[in-house]
Amino acid sequence: MKHFFKSLFLFIAFNTVSFCYASETQDPAHAGIIERMDLLVLQLGIILFAAWLGGKVFKKLKLPTVLGEILAGTIIGPYLLGSVPMPGFPGGLFPLQQTFPISPELYGFTTVASIILLFLVGIETDIETFFKFSFAGSIIGIGGVLISFIFGDILGILFSNIVLQTPMSFMDPVPLFLGVISTATSVGITAHILSERRKLDSPEGVTILSGAVIDDVLGIIVLAVVVGIIKSGRVDWGNIFAISSRALAIWLGFTTLGLIFSKQISNFLKRFKDKTTMSILSLALALLLAGIFERSGLAMIIGAYIMGLSLSNTDISYIIQDNLATIKKFLVPVFFCVMGMLVNVNAMTSLPVIIFGLVYTLLAVLGKILGCSVPALFLNFNLRGALRVGVGMIPRGEVALIIAGIGLSLGVLQNEAFNIAIIMTFLTTLITPPLLVRLLGDNRSVLRKENLMKAEHKEIVYSMPNDDTSEFILSKVVLAFENEGFYVTLLALHDQVYQIRKNQTFIILKYYPDKLVFDISADDEAFVHTVFYEVIAEWEKIMKQLQSLTDTNAIGKKIFGTETTKNAGVNTHKFQISVNALEVNLNGINKEVIINELVDLLIKSGQVKFSDRDIVLKDVFDREMTMSTGMQNGIALPHAKSSAVSKIVCAVGLKKDGVDFDSLDKQPSKIFILTIAPKEYPQSYLQFMANVTSFFMSDENRERTLAAKNNNELFRVLSL
């Protein structure tokens, strides 16, 4: 909570500065282009902070961050705080516009964000999985779209008649849009849960993912038809057939061309060689196709989705995703936050809107469960598996919000209809995780007949003696694949999962401190073994060359061969060396015992937990095995990187009659400085050790150190 209030304070302070900066006479409603851009810049800054804060709060509550971003937008939007007058902003920071709740400039940012979002949704689609399980996925996807659309449309009719008091039929705009909104499945949350439970490659996992692709495709086609009907202004079956045929022809035509010429598009982008340039130009292609689709009477997001789909099966797909990640993190929260701004809170508190929102949610849930679970029962799934598939298809998200936003911008959806769509999106996203987790807790079979779906992949494991070796080999393996023309992309930073891809060859590499694991197709096994063999051979060659390099003892002696300032201190406070981490009378008679005593000093001073003692000792002794840290002039600098600490820690001990520490000058070591640095959080511990070395290069400082009679006196010497 401490960090939360700090964040809240920073957010308020930022807004206060913005308010003070604004002109007292500025009226956003009648401002010129410069003033409008000035307001837009301030709005974007506030939106980014609000979206981040909302997402952070919801993440702490273990809820989807997208819900926090939407709620943050609602709070700062024109229907709440955004229209509150303040100095320099008589209409508020987000003044309510006459024809549309937000300004055209801000909505323009949202439009670009939606294009990028759908482009990345398309590019993340696994085409191979889609085609492999296309039959089951198609049947389930069609069932989910059909039932959800019918339920949503029927609710739209009731809502129009009861709340809007405007009689409407099945083919009128409001029911059609509410039908389309209810079809979209946001599988991101489901995929995350399946991944955590290791069910992504399970029968139900694969079926949900492939069904979601069909869902999106059909939903976008239905959207194209609905938009065409609305723009034409005519509702007759001949016109509907013509619009449907045209929309389907354009969609299928561009999709087919995109998939056929995906390799050529990829090769065109590869000519620019620079990965960032390739990614930016791929986005440019998505924007161009989005514009073409809008001009053709279809929604822009459809063109963006098709371009993403076209590049999804190329070897640069993850390169594009990786390089556009920053743009996505910038614009997508803006999109969700602005969607929240469109929520009319007054209408949201209306009892009819709340009731219809809950009914809409119920129908949306039933639509997916009935539309997806029932067909799954006829596709080799038992009741348990069918329910998992149905529940996994429940959540709505970004696509539903985009469609709702389009309906609002076209003037088809009024605030009340938009608000019930928001309620439905919120609740379906909220209820899916606990339901699915409960269903996945049962490990019994989900199929009526087993072994019908087997993963055609193989796992190769190479064990490593330690994490340093593992890191080194990893870097060489990555370089070897890149030299072979593969694109290597880091998919998960903390887990260090890499995708290695070239044309149809697809390899997943997972790094662990004690091993490297390759997830491959059986056909690529020999190739991976060959690459790894060459990496090891190259390493052996490097080691032989290192043995003939300059004598390491000579290099080590140079550390103590430079001039220093004799009064320079060790800076004990910066690295929290306390009196408890010092000992003027070590008892050890050899290297092993001395190191054990120094580690115990770290534990005594509270810098290392007792439970981590063995970990630290192992890391220090592993380092000593590679090369002794006994220097010269009686100094020893044992050190290591360890996962047991999160910051640099240090202990200093004296053995005034000296012990053999295998020093460079073959003399006994008397002053021992143990330094442990974190592995996960890089810090300049070598610079700290250099400062320590610099201090002890002075004969006077060494003499004063060895003359210390107790730990307090030693602390004063080191703190000069």
N, C-alpha and C positions, 0 to 999 in steps of 0.2 A: 504493500500500500504506500510505502514511503516513496517508491519510484513513481507510483501513479500520481501522487500529489505534486511531485516535482514536475512531471510532464504537464499536469494541469496548470501549474503556475507558469511554466514556459509558454504554454499556449495562450493564456490570458495576457501575459506580458507582450507576446508577439502582436496580439490584436490591439493592445493599448498603444503600442508604438505606431501601428498602422493608422489608428484613429487620429493620433496626434499629428501624423504626417499629412492627413487629408485636408483639403481646403474647406474652410467653414461654409463657403457659398456653393460648393459643388452640388449639383442636382443631377443624379445619375439618369433620371428620366429624360432630361433635355441636354445632356452633355454632348460635346463634340467627340470626334474620333480619338483624340489624345486622351481625354478624360475617360472615355469608355474603355480604352486599353489599360489605362492606369487602374481602373476599378477591376478589370478582368484579372490583372496580375495579382492584386490584393486578394481577390476571391479565390484564385487558384492556391495561393499560399495558405490561406485559412482552410480551404478544403483539404489540402494534403495533411495539415496538422490534425484536423478534425477526424479524417478518415483513419489516420495512424492511431490516434488516441482511441477511437471507437473499436478498431480492430484489436488493439492491445487489451482493452477491457474484456472484450468477448473471448479472446484467446485465454485470458486468465480464468474465465468462467468455463473454459473448455467447450466453447460454442464456436460455430463457424465465423471467421473474421468478417466475411462478407455481410453478415447480419449487423455487426457493429458498425461497419462503414455506412450501411443504409440508414441505420438509426441516427448516426452522427449527422448525416445529411438532412434528415427530417428535423433535427433539433436546430441546426444553424440555417435551415432553409427559409424561404419567403413566407411560409405559413406560420413560422414561430419566431425565433430570434432574428432571422435575416431581415425582416421588415421593420424592426424596432428602430425608430429614429435615434441618431447619435451625432455628435459633432462632426461636421463634414459630410454626413450621409443622411440627409433629411428623409430619404425613403428607405434607409437601412442599408446594410452591406449587400444584401441579396433582395433588392426591391421586387415586389410582385409586379410582373408585367401584365399588360392588358390582355393580350391574346394567348400568351403562354407563360407559365409561372416563372421561367428564368429567361435571361437575355439570350439573343441569338448567338452571341460570341461564346458564351459558356456552353450552350447546347452544341455548338460546332465542335468543341473539344470532346464532348460526350460522343458525338457521332464518330469522330476519328477513333476514340477509344473502343467503341463497339466494333468497328471494322478490324482493328488490331486483335481484339478478343476473339472474334469469329475466325480470323485468319489463323490464329494459333490453335483454336479448337480444331480446325480442319487439319492443320499440320501435325497435330498430336494423334490423329486417328490412325490406328494400326490397320492398314488396308489388308495386309496378309491375314490377320486374324478375322477381319471383316468378311473376306471371301471364304476363308476356311470354314467358318461357322455361319455363313450367310443365310443358309436355309432356316435354321432354328432362330437365328437373330432376326431374320426378316419376318417370320411368322409372329414372333413375340413383339417385335417393334410395331408391326402393322396393327396387331391387336391392341396394344397400348395406345397408339395414336387414335385409332378409330373410336374406341370406347371413351377415352378421355375427351376427344373432340365433341362427341355426341352429348356427354354429360355437361361439358362446359357450355356448349351452345344452348342446351335446354335451360341451364341456370341463367344464361344471358337473356333468354326470352322472359323468364319469370322476373328477373331483376328489372328489366326494362318496363315491364307492365306494372310491377308493384312499387318499385322505388322511383324510377324515372317517370312513371305514369305516361309512358309512350308505348302504345301497342307495337310490338315487333314480331316478325316471323323468324323461322329458322335461318333464312338467307339474308337477314338484315345485318348491317355492319357490326353493331355492338355484340350480338350473340356470336357472330362469326369470329370476332377478335378474341372474345373470352374462350371460345372453343380452341382457337389456335394456341393461346397462351397456356392452356392446360395440357397441351400435347408435349411440350418441351421437357426433356429430362436432363438434369444437371448431374452427370455421373461422377463428378470430381469427388464429392464427399463419400459416395459409395466405394469408389476406387481406393480412396485412402483407407477406409475401414477394411476392405478386402486385402489390401497390401499389409496392414498391420497384423491381420489374422492369417497371412500367407495363403490367401484364397484367390489371388488374381488369376492363377492358371488352373483353377478348379473348374469343373463343368459349369457351375452356376456363375463363377466369376467371368469366364470367357463369354458366356451367353449374355450376361448383363452388359458387358462392354460392347459386344457386337450389336446387341439389340438397341443400345443407346445411340450407336452410329445410325442405324436405320431410323430410329426415332427422330434424330436431328434432321436427317435427309428429308423424311416425309413431312416433318413439321415445317421445314423451310419451303418445300414445294407448296404445301397448303397455304403458308403465308403469302407466297408469290401469287397464288390464285386469288386469295382474299383481297390483297392489295390491288390486283388487276380489276376485280369486280368493283371495288370502291372507287378507283380512279376512272373507270369507264362510266360509272353512274347507272349502269343497267343491270338488272337482275332477271335474266331469263335463261332457261336451260341451254338454249343455243349459244348464247353469249358466254355462259359459264363453261360450256364444252370448248368453245374457241379459246377462251382465256387459259383454261386448264391445259389444253393441248399446246398452246404457245409457250406457257410457262414451263411445262414439262419438257418440251422440245429444246428450249433455250438452256434449261438446267442440265438435261442429259447431254445435250450437244457440247456445251462447254466442259462438263465433267469428263465426258469421253475423250475429247480433244486434250484436256489437261493431263489425263492419265496416260494417253498414248504418247504425248510429246513431253512427258515429265522429265525424261532423260535429257532431251534436247534443251529444255528450260534450265535444268540443273547444269548442263555443260556450258550454257550461255553465262550463267551466274559464276561458274568456276573460272571463267576466263579472267575475271577481275582479281583472282587469286587472294586478295585480302578478305579475310572472313567477315570483317565488319561491313565492308562494301557489299559483299554478296548478300548479307542479311538485309541491309538497308534497301538494296535494289529489289529484293524479293518482296519487301513490304510495298515498294513503289508499284510492283506488278499487281499486288492485291488491291491497292488503292485505285489503279487504273481499271481493273476488272469490276470493282465495286461501282465506279462511276458509270461504266458501260451498262451494268445491270439496272442502275437507277434510271438511266436514260431509256432503257428498254421497257420501263414500267414495272420492273421487279425491285425488290429491296436491295440496298447496297450490301447488307451483310451476307446475302446469298453469293454474290460475286467474290467477296473476301473469303468465304468458307470454301468455295470451289478452288480458289488459288492455293489455299492451304492444303486442301485434299490432294491437289495435283503434285505438291512437293512432299507429301507425307511419306512416300515410299522411296525417296531419294536418299543418297548418302550424306546430303547436307542438311537434312531436316533438323537434326539436333543442333547443328551449328547455328542455324537460323534461330531456333528457340533460345539457345544460350545467349546469343548476341542481342536478341530483342527483349531479354528478360528485364533489363533496366527500364526500357520504354514501357513494358507491360506494368512494372511495379509503379511507374509514375502515373500512367493514364487509367489503368483499370480501377484503382481506388477512387479516382476522380469520377469515373463512370458510375460506380455503385453509390457514391456519396450524392451525386447529382440526381440519381434515381430516387434517393430518399428525399431530396428537396422537392420533388414533384408530388409528394404525398401531402394532401390537404388534411391537416390534423383535425380541423373542425368537422370535415366529412367523416373522418376516421372514427370520431367519437359518436357518430350517429348510430343509434341502435339498429336500424335496418341494414346499414353497411356492415356492422359487426356480425349480425346474424347471417347475412348473405356471404360474408367472408368466411365464416366457419362452415357454412353449407358448401361453399365452393371448395374449401379445403377437403371436406369429407368426400365430395364427389371426385376430386382430383386423386385422392388416395384410392378410392374404390375403383376409379377408372384404370389405374395402373395395375392394381392387384388382380382385378377381373380380366382386364385386357391382356395382361402378360402371364399371370399364373395359370389361367385356364388353358391357353395354348401350350404352355410348358408341360402340363400333365399329359399331353398327347405327343410329347417329344422326348420320351424316355425319362422325364423327371418324376419322382414321387412327390407326394404332397409337401414334404419338407423342402425339397429343392425348388418346387414351383413357388412356394411362399417366399423363399429367399430371392428368387428372380423378381417377383412382383414387388416386394418391399424395396429391393435395390433400385428399382426404376421410379420410385416415388418422388425423390427430391427435385424441385424445380430450382432454377438459379438464373445465371447470366442470360441465357437465351430467352427465357420467359420475360425477364426484365426488359431486354432489348425490344422484344415484340410489343410489350406493353407501352414502352416509350414511343415506339413508332405509331401505335394507335392513338396515343395522346397528342403527338405532334401533328398527326393528320386531322385531328379534331373529331375522330370517331369515338374515342373513349372520353367520357367526362370524368371529373375528379372521383366521383363515387365508384365508377367501374374500375378506374385505375387503382383505387385504394383496396378494393376487394382482391385484385390481382396481387398487390403487395402483401396482403394478409396471407393469401394462399402460399405465396413464395416463401414467406417467413416460416410459416408453420410446417410446411412439407420438408423444408430444410432442417427444421428443428427436431422433428419427431423421428426422422429416418435413422440417425445414428444409434439411439438406444434400442430401437426395434430390431435393426439388423444385427447389432452386437449380440442381442439375446438369441436370435435365430442361429447365428454362427457358432454359438456356444456348444451346440450338439455336433459331435464328430461322426455321427452315423451317416451312412451313405445317402446321397441325394438322388441317385439314379435307380431305375428299376432293373436295368441290366448293366453290370459293371464293365469296366475296361473298354468302353466305346470311345473314350477320349484320352489319348496318351500324348504327353508332351514329347515332341520329337527333338529333344535336346540332350546334351551331355554336360557333365560338370568335370572340369579338370582342376585339381588342387596341387599347388606347389608349396610345400612347407618351407619356412624360413627359420634360420637359427635365432634371429632377433629382429626387432623392429627397424634398426638402422639398415640392416641388410635388405629387409623387405622394402623400405623406402627407396633405397638405391636401385634395386632390381626393377621396381615399379617405374621409375623414371626412365630407365634404359628400355624397358618393354614398350612404354608409350612412344619413345623416340623411334624404336624399331618399326612399329606399325606405321607411324607417320612417314618414315622413309620409304615404306612400301606403298604409299599413296592412300592410306586410310585416313579417315577423319576421326579423331579421338575427342570425345566430349565428356567433361565431368558433369554427371547428372545430379549427384548428391554430394555436396561439399563435405558435410560432417561424416557421412558414411563412406566417402570416397568410392563412389560407384561410377565407372566409366563405360560409355558406349563407344565401341570401335566399329566403324562401318565403311564399307566400300562396295558400291553397286548392291548386289544382293547378299553379300557376306555381312552377317550381323553377329557381333560378339559383345557380351557384357563382361567386364572385368571388375571384380570387387577386391579392394585392398583391406587386409587385416594385418596387425602387427606381426603375426606369426605365419602368415600364408598369403598367397595370391590365388584367387579363385576365378576361373574362366567358365562362363555359361555359354555354350556354343552349340551349333548344329553338329550332328555326328559327322557330317561330311568335312567339317573344318578341323577335325581333331589333329590330323597329321600336320596341317599348316601351323597350328598353334604350337605344337611340340617343336617344330622346326624353328619357329621364331624364338622360342624360349631357349633352345639349345644354342642358337647363335648369340643370344644375349650373354649366356654364361661363358661361352668361348671368348667373347670380346672382353668380359670382365677378367678372365684369367690372363689375357694378354696385357691388360692394363696393369694388373698386379705385378706381373714380371717386369714391366717397364718402370714401375714405381720403385722396385727394389734396386734398380740401377741408378735411381735419381740421387740428388744431393743427400748426404748423410743427415738423418733426422736429428742426431745429437748436435750437429753443428747448427742446425736451425734453432733448436731449443736453447742453446747457449746464447744465441743472439738476443733472446728475450731479455736477458739480464745484462746485455752488452751496450745499452744506451744510457744516456744521461738522464737524471731525474732530479726533481726538487725534493730535498731531504725532509722538508716539513710538510709535504703533501699527505693529508689524512686518507683513511680508507673509506670515509663517508659511511659510518656505521648506521646512522639514522635512516638514510635512504633505503637501505636493504634490511633494516630492522634487526641488526645484530645487537642482541641484548647481553647483559652481563651473564645471564644464564646460558648463553651460547659460547662462553669462553671458559678455558681451563688451562691454568699455568702449570699444572703438574699431571700430565697424562701418564698412565701406568703401563701402557703397551710396550712390548719388547720387540714387536715386528709390525709390518705393514698392516696385516689383517686386523690385529687387535686395535691398532691406532684408528683405523677407519671405523671400526665398530664403536669406539669411544666417541668419535666425532659425530656419528649418526645419533648416538644417545644424547649428545648435547643438543642436537636439533629437536629431539623429542622433548627433552627437559625444558627447552625454551618455548615450546608450543608451536614451533615452525613446521613440524612433521607429526602426524598422528602415530601413536604406537602401533596401530594396526597396519600401518604402511611401512614399518621398519624393514621388513624383508624385501619389499619392492625396491626401496632406496638402496639397500646394501647390494642387491643384485645389479642394479644399474651402475653403481660406482665400480664394483669389481669387474663388470663387463668392460667398462671403459679402461680400467687398469690393464686388462689383458691385451688390449690393442697396442698400448704404449704407456710406459710408466709416466706418472705425473710428478715424480721426484725431479726437481730442477737442479739448482746449484746454490752454493752459499748457504746450505742448510735449509732451503725452502722446498716445501712440497705443496702442490696445488691439486689435490684430488677433486674431481668434479664429474658431473654427469647430468644428462637430461632425464627427467623422470615424470611419470604421470601422477606421482604422489603429491606433487606440489602445483600450485597455481600461480606462484610468483617466485622470484629468486630468493633463496634462503642460504644462510652462511653460518659456519661455526669455525672457531679458531682455537687451536690447542698448541701447547708447548711441551716438548720432551727435551729438557735442557742438556741431558747427556747424549741425546741423539739415538736414532735407530736406522737400520738399513732400509732405505725406501727405493733402492735401485735408481739412485739419482744420476744425473748427467755427469757430474764431476766425481762420482764414486765415493763421495763423502757422506757421513751420516746426516740425516735430515732432523731438524730441531723445531722448525716452525711449520705448522700444518694449517692450511686454509681450505676447508671443505665447502664447495659451492654446488648447490643443486638448482637447476633451472627447469621450468615447466616445458613439457613437450608440446602441449596443445596451444599454449599462449606464448608465442615467440617474444623473448626479451633479450636485451643486449648483455647477456651474462659474460660473454667473452670480453666485452669492454670493461665490465666490472672487474674481471680477473686481471686485465691489463693494468687497471688502476691499482689493484692490490700489489701486483708485481712491481709497479713503478715505486710504490711506497717502500717495499722491502729491498729494492736495489741499493738503497742508501745504507752504508755501513752503520751510521749512527742510529737509524731507525731499527735495524736488526738488533743492535746492542741494547737499546732501550727496551725493546720488546722482550728480549731474553732476560733482562734485569728485573722485569715486573715480578713483584713478590706475591701478588694476589690478583684475583680476577678484576676487581675494581680498578686497580692500577693499570692492568693491561687494557681495560676499556678506555682509560684516559689517554694512553699512548696511541691507541688506534684511532681515537677521535680527534686528533690534532687537526 
